[in-house]
Amino acid sequence: MTQATKFIATAFAAMLLLAGLSACQKPEGPAERAGKSIDEATQKAGQEIEKAGQKIQDAAHEAKK
């Protein structure tokens, strides 16, 4: 076998292994869905807090003028 053939065979075997492992993944349960929902809510709240902080800073800069 040539070097290229060995490389292709190894890459193909690795792809099959990865495809097989990804098929074994369990569906997410209610706790994982709740956790994701909490993460999203926390992220949105953080963004809103940042916006409010920016508005406060802008108002302070305007008050100094």
C-alpha positions as CSV (number, residue, x, y, z in Angstrom):
1,M,0.0,0.0,0.0
2,T,1.1,3.5,-0.8
3,Q,1.4,6.2,1.8
4,A,-1.7,8.0,0.3
5,T,-3.8,4.8,0.4
6,K,-2.9,4.3,4.1
7,F,-3.8,7.8,4.9
8,I,-7.2,7.6,3.2
9,A,-7.9,4.2,4.9
10,T,-7.1,5.7,8.3
11,A,-9.1,8.8,7.7
12,F,-12.1,6.7,6.6
13,A,-11.9,4.5,9.6
14,A,-11.7,7.5,11.9
15,M,-14.8,9.0,10.2
16,L,-16.7,5.7,10.7
17,L,-15.7,5.6,14.4
18,L,-16.9,9.2,14.9
19,A,-20.1,8.6,13.1
20,G,-20.8,5.6,15.2
21,L,-20.1,7.4,18.5
22,S,-22.3,10.3,17.6
23,A,-25.2,8.0,17.0
24,C,-25.0,6.8,20.6
25,Q,-25.8,10.1,22.1
26,K,-28.7,10.2,24.4
27,P,-31.5,12.7,23.9
28,E,-31.5,15.5,26.4
29,G,-33.7,15.2,29.4
30,P,-35.8,17.7,31.2
31,A,-33.0,18.8,33.5
32,E,-30.7,19.6,30.6
33,R,-33.5,21.5,28.8
34,A,-34.2,23.5,32.0
35,G,-30.5,24.2,32.4
36,K,-30.3,25.5,28.9
37,S,-33.3,27.7,29.5
38,I,-31.8,29.1,32.6
39,D,-28.5,29.8,30.7
40,E,-30.4,31.7,28.0
41,A,-32.4,33.7,30.5
42,T,-29.2,34.6,32.4
43,Q,-27.5,35.7,29.2
44,K,-30.4,37.9,28.2
45,A,-30.6,39.5,31.7
46,G,-26.8,40.2,31.5
47,Q,-27.3,41.9,28.1
48,E,-30.1,44.1,29.5
49,I,-28.0,45.0,32.5
50,E,-25.2,46.0,30.2
51,K,-27.6,48.2,28.2
52,A,-28.9,49.8,31.3
53,G,-25.3,50.5,32.5
54,Q,-24.5,52.1,29.2
55,K,-27.5,54.3,29.4
56,I,-26.5,55.4,32.9
57,Q,-23.0,56.2,31.6
58,D,-24.4,58.2,28.7
59,A,-26.7,60.1,31.0
60,A,-23.7,60.9,33.3
61,H,-21.6,62.2,30.4
62,E,-24.5,64.4,29.2
63,A,-25.0,65.8,32.7
64,K,-21.3,66.8,32.8
65,K,-21.6,68.9,29.7
